[in-house]
Amino acid sequence: MKSVAVSRVVYSMGAVVLRYYLANFAEQTGKVIMIAPANQGSDLVSIVPKRPFSLILGEAMFQLKKNGVWMNGLPYLKKDTFIFMGNRSNNFLYSLFIKGEDDGMIAVESAKMSDVSFQIVHGENHVSILKNKKVISEIEKILEDK
């Protein structure tokens, strides 16, 4: 039976969910494109008290703690993986609690994975990066490239 390469484009927490899925249930057969991922966890989640916020944000959000046991247990993807990350905050209050350059939700450094193509999209925040024409065009090129 022939294996089919399945490429995936994921956003934000979806990147972490995909890493968990690939580590536990499937193998990476195609390209993975991550937009604004929290690959090394979230500074914001690390400072927010679990109660009462887990009632609003859900329990899964709190597994994104920076240097948390769950996050550190996820393997990095290497083969055919591409990351796009903005560097403009959309919330200066959040940025007060995020170490270094950020997109308003995630630190730029937290998005990185070693040995993976990484591109900063200047002037875009955590949400606006999704509508950036250059990012969309780059994703189309990556997916079309055999």
TAGI-V103443 format. One record per residue. N is the residue number from 1. RES is the residue in one letter. SS is DSSP state (a for helix, b for strand, c for the rest). Layout:
# TAGI-V103443
n | res | ss
N | RES | SS
N | RES | SS
This chain:
# TAGI-V103443
n | res | ss
1 | M | c
2 | K | c
3 | S | c
4 | V | c
5 | A | c
6 | V | c
7 | S | c
8 | R | b
9 | V | b
10 | V | b
11 | Y | b
12 | S | c
13 | M | a
14 | G | a
15 | A | a
16 | V | a
17 | V | a
18 | L | a
19 | R | a
20 | Y | a
21 | Y | a
22 | L | a
23 | A | a
24 | N | a
25 | F | c
26 | A | c
27 | E | c
28 | Q | c
29 | T | c
30 | G | c
31 | K | c
32 | V | b
33 | I | b
34 | M | b
35 | I | b
36 | A | c
37 | P | c
38 | A | c
39 | N | c
40 | Q | c
41 | G | c
42 | S | b
43 | D | a
44 | L | a
45 | V | a
46 | S | a
47 | I | a
48 | V | c
49 | P | c
50 | K | a
51 | R | a
52 | P | a
53 | F | a
54 | S | a
55 | L | a
56 | I | a
57 | L | a
58 | G | c
59 | E | c
60 | A | a
61 | M | a
62 | F | a
63 | Q | a
64 | L | a
65 | K | b
66 | K | c
67 | N | c
68 | G | c
69 | V | a
70 | W | a
71 | M | a
72 | N | a
73 | G | c
74 | L | c
75 | P | c
76 | Y | c
77 | L | c
78 | K | c
79 | K | c
80 | D | c
81 | T | b
82 | F | b
83 | I | b
84 | F | b
85 | M | b
86 | G | b
87 | N | c
88 | R | c
89 | S | c
90 | N | c
91 | N | c
92 | F | a
93 | L | a
94 | Y | a
95 | S | a
96 | L | c
97 | F | c
98 | I | c
99 | K | c
100 | G | c
101 | E | c
102 | D | b
103 | D | c
104 | G | c
105 | M | c
106 | I | c
107 | A | b
108 | V | a
109 | E | a
110 | S | a
111 | A | a
112 | K | c
113 | M | c
114 | S | c
115 | D | c
116 | V | c
117 | S | b
118 | F | b
119 | Q | b
120 | I | b
121 | V | b
122 | H | c
123 | G | c
124 | E | c
125 | N | c
126 | H | c
127 | V | c
128 | S | a
129 | I | a
130 | L | a
131 | K | a
132 | N | c
133 | K | a
134 | K | a
135 | V | a
136 | I | a
137 | S | a
138 | E | a
139 | I | a
140 | E | a
141 | K | a
142 | I | a
143 | L | a
144 | E | a
145 | D | c
146 | K | c
